[in-house]
Amino acid sequence: MTVSDALSALDLVIHDARVVASNPTRYEGSAERQQRLHQQDRRHLVRLLAVRDLIAGQGA
């Protein structure tokens, strides 16, 4: 797998993570639980973006 292949695959995962993170009410339960899980989704998205930037920098 090349760096370009890895970035393409990661872009698909990031797209899905953005869709998930854009819907804070997708979880059942209390508003507090929804907020906590939404913040967790956003943290995962930030980590994915950081990994993508790192891989892109290594391939440059």
Long-range contacts (C-beta under 8 A, 24 or more apart in sequence): 3-55, 3-56, 3-58, 3-59, 4-59, 6-55, 7-52, 7-55, 7-56, 7-59, 10-48, 10-51, 10-52, 10-55, 11-52, 13-48, 14-45, 14-48, 14-49, 14-52, 17-41, 17-44, 17-45, 17-48, 18-45, 20-45, 21-45
